[in-house]
Amino acid sequence: MRGSSKKSIINEFIEADEVRLVAADGSQVGVVSIEEARDAAAKAKLDLVLIAPDAEPQVCKIMDHGKHAVSYTHLTLPTIL
């Protein structure tokens, strides 16, 4: 599965029929179709990000993926003195 890669799987690249959806505020929406999850992310003007690819069903969260990726990169880069 592609989940072993460190690169995030987002939006239309998520290959699932149903996902457990976590809203942008962290609340549990529940198990919904992938179309419903994508629609909710689009309405919020955010991305749908696969956060638990090995779970059954897979877990996705609505978030600003660009902002998340930048803060993750900032945390993993070594500090140059």
N, C-alpha and C positions, 0 to 999 in steps of 0.2 A: 504494500500500500504506500501511497505517496506521503503518508503521515510521518514517516521516519525522516523526511527531509526537514531542514530547519526553516525552509521557506513556507510562509503561510499560504493556505489555500483559501481563496476568497471568492465571493459572489458566484458567477456562473461556472467557476471551476470546481465547485463542490459537487461531488457525484453521490447523491443520496436521494431517496424518494421522500423520506421523512427525517426530521432532525429534532432534537430537544433544543428549544430556543431560549436563550437568555437575552433579555432586553438590554438596552444601553444603560439603564439605571441599575442593572444587576438583578432585577426581579426575574423569576422563573415564569416564562410564558407557558411552557409545556411542549408536548410533542405536536408538531405541525408539519404540513407538507413543505417541501423545499420551495415551492412557488409562493406559499404564504409567507415563509421566512424572508425570501428575497423581496417580496412586496413590502413587508414591514420595514426592512432596511432601506429600501428606496424611499418610502414615505418619510422616514427619519433623516433622509439625505446622508446616510452612513453606509458602511460596508457590512456585509455578512461574512464573518470570519470563522472558519472551522477551528475550534479550540481543543476538541477531544475526538480525534479521528478513530481511536480504537474503542470508544464507548458504543453501546448498542441501545438506542440509536445514537448516531454521532451528535456531538454537542456543538452548537454554533452560537456565537454572540454577535449582537449588533454593536459595532464600534467604529471609530474613525481609524481605519487601518493605517493610514499614513502617519498619523500622530503616534500610534502604538509602535510602529516600526522604527520611527525616529528615536523614541525614548528607549526602545530595546537596544538599538545600535549604540546609543549614548552610554548605556550601562555596560555593554560588552567590549567597547574599545579600550585598549590599554591607555593609561595616562602617560603622556610624554613629558618628562621633566626638563 
